[in-house]
Amino acid sequence: MPDALSVSKESTPSNSEMREAQIYRVAAELIQQKGYDATSMNDIAKKLKLTKAGLYYYIDGKNDLLYSIIKFGMQVLDEQVIQPCGKITDPEKRLEQIIQRHTVSLLELGGAISILTDEEHKLPPAKRKKIVELKRSYLDFVRKSLNELKAQKKMRNLNLNIAAMNFFAVILGVARWYNSKKGWSSQRIAREVSKFIKGAILTELEK
């Protein structure tokens, strides 16, 4: 089974993809710090040491940028979490890998991008619908794993929907409190988060 340590090393991005990822990270950090409305395209271009025209080579505008950031974050989760974990047949092992892979991905990608995935309400209806569909697909994937654990009597007496929401709340919360100065590796945090969530969900850990 692939280890969470390897999530960011499974594919080699092109130079263009790396540049786009850098733009999304920098823009997400600025938007998180200043707020979406207060962050201008000039601010982002200046931070990236690009001309405004150079920035528009990659994106069409601020609204398109927000959509691209959120979509990029969801695509990374699909490639590094959903696809590899979908090959794991045992629901308990699958759940553990989902938690660890998502946590490592979040930390290596940059917490600001993960935080901005909750800003889809600022998108126009058509784009918002696409993001909501991607999120729902991931939620259904986690609920499926929880349902399988429940069928095997490995899950506590919990409501599946509430458990799934709490599952994501714990993982996404890491982006808000994580501080690299603490010296904790992404793998260590992923293991701790996995233990915490599994302890809240699995019956065998009640003993």
Secondary structure as the mmCIF struct_conf table of DSSP 4:
data_model
#
loop_
_struct_conf.conf_type_id
_struct_conf.id
_struct_conf.beg_label_comp_id
_struct_conf.beg_label_asym_id
_struct_conf.beg_label_seq_id
_struct_conf.end_label_comp_id
_struct_conf.end_label_asym_id
_struct_conf.end_label_seq_id
HELX_RH_3T_P HELX_RH_3T_P1 ALA A 4 LYS A 9
BEND BEND1 GLU A 10 SER A 11
HELX_RH_AL_P HELX_RH_AL_P1 ASN A 15 LYS A 34
TURN_TY1_P TURN_TY1_P1 TYR A 36 ALA A 38
HELX_RH_AL_P HELX_RH_AL_P2 MET A 41 LEU A 48
TURN_TY1_P TURN_TY1_P2 LYS A 49 LYS A 49
HELX_RH_AL_P HELX_RH_AL_P3 LYS A 52 TYR A 56
TURN_TY1_P TURN_TY1_P3 TYR A 57 TYR A 58
BEND BEND2 ASP A 60 GLY A 61
HELX_RH_AL_P HELX_RH_AL_P4 LYS A 62 LEU A 77
HELX_RH_PI_P HELX_RH_PI_P1 ASP A 78 ILE A 82
HELX_RH_AL_P HELX_RH_AL_P5 GLN A 83 CYS A 85
TURN_TY1_P TURN_TY1_P4 GLY A 86 LYS A 87
BEND BEND3 ASP A 90 ASP A 90
HELX_RH_AL_P HELX_RH_AL_P6 PRO A 91 LEU A 109
HELX_RH_AL_P HELX_RH_AL_P7 GLY A 111 LEU A 116
TURN_TY1_P TURN_TY1_P5 THR A 117 ASP A 118
HELX_RH_3T_P HELX_RH_3T_P2 GLU A 120 LYS A 122
BEND BEND4 LEU A 123 LEU A 123
HELX_RH_AL_P HELX_RH_AL_P8 PRO A 125 ALA A 151
TURN_TY1_P TURN_TY1_P6 GLN A 152 LYS A 153
STRN STRN1 MET A 155 MET A 155
BEND BEND5 ASN A 157 ASN A 157
HELX_RH_AL_P HELX_RH_AL_P9 LEU A 160 TRP A 177
HELX_RH_3T_P HELX_RH_3T_P3 SER A 180 LYS A 182
HELX_RH_AL_P HELX_RH_AL_P10 SER A 186 ILE A 201
STRN STRN2 LEU A 202 LEU A 202
HELX_RH_3T_P HELX_RH_3T_P4 THR A 203 GLU A 206
#
